[in-house]
Amino acid sequence: MLLVAVVLGGVSTGSAQQSKVPPPPATKAAIAEWDVALARQAAELLKSPAQWNRADNDHCPADARTYSIRCALVTVLEEAVGVRPVVPPSTKSGTTPAPLLECEFRSTGNHREGSCGPLFEEMPVFTLSRVPAVTSGTWQSGQSPTSVWAGVMWDAENVVMTEARQTVGQMTTKKYSARLIDYNNDSLTTFADLQKFFSVLHDRLIARKPSDLADEAGDSVEIEIYRNGTGVIRTYAGWYPVSSFAIRDSVVRFKIDTANEVPPSALDRKILERAATIITSDAVWNRADNRKCAPTATTWSIYCAVERAELEVTGGFHHRRPAMELVRTIVDERTKDRQYQHRLMEYNNDQSTRLDDVRTLFAEAIKRIKA
């Protein structure tokens, strides 16, 4: 594969901001082509030694004029999913509400594939199938959905970064702790090596098959729809309202409101009321949470108390259920000055957290539910 085809093929000269972002993939089969186009854009950012940043510090500034290998990839990927604007931001005052995302899924075999465009700062492609029931717990008492869909969402942009890291392993036998950064910063890496890197990356992406996604971790998703075409989509990032659900000519279409998470329901209140009765003393409070909740446990962390309550009250568990999200929100408010990576786990394990804090945490969450 000629280098010129990698660096210039299908990409205009200039910065990534001047290049046309390819349309998002709507099927697994289209992911490879989309990723190849993005890799070409990244190569365009590094078409000369003067554009190469030899000192990647794990930070990719929006106003950069030189790029490391990783930052060239990150820049084009962020532009593609809308994290980094392609045009200068508006100078108008105020903010514009996020639009409803339009989702479309077409029949492919015994399931449907499709996309909602950029979502959660990613570019996911979904596979969905109609299923008998939701498995992650009842949403509301006294209501049954007219249809339920379940499947997996794969982040198309993640493929580029995964293949890029594996390309480093193909370029050198050195063992780096952070492959893209360390290979870029290695004093023995030449500009010719960098050009070859993008050529190899290009070939790896071209060679990918849709079935390769089966070997990679996707994120589970469930959708429940009610009689008026509204419902909820349950994702790893939260639960969001769905509207305008319709099936015409075997094509499934609906909208997602990502600006407003689904609020806690009366059933969420019952979950938290039950969770509050689980941690009743220091003797049953697990102060060393690892977010693994054994069914036979005799002590519980905050996280595991909510998990157990969800299972008992709704028949299923989802770690982003509104009840759990509300508890996380209150923990955030209480610990603004602490740098937690896993809020519930670290707040639970923090030696400054007392049993009374746990009790008031659940009490506050219950009080805030208006349903």
Secondary structure by P-SEA (a helix, b strand, c coil): cccccccccccccccccccccccccccccaaaaaaaaaaaaaaaacccccccccccccccccccccccaaaaaaaaaaaaaccccccccccccccccccbbbbbbbbcccbbbbbcccccccbbbbbbbbccccccccccccccccbbbbbbbbcaaaaaaaaaaaaaaaacccccccaaaaaaacccccaaaaaaaaaaaaaaaaaccccccccbbbbbbbbbbccccbbbbbcccbbbbbcccccccccccccccccccccccaaaaaaaaaaaaaaccccccccccccccccccccccaaaaaaaaaaaaccccccccaaaaaaaaaaaaaccccccccaaaaaaacccccaaaaaaaaaaaaaaccc
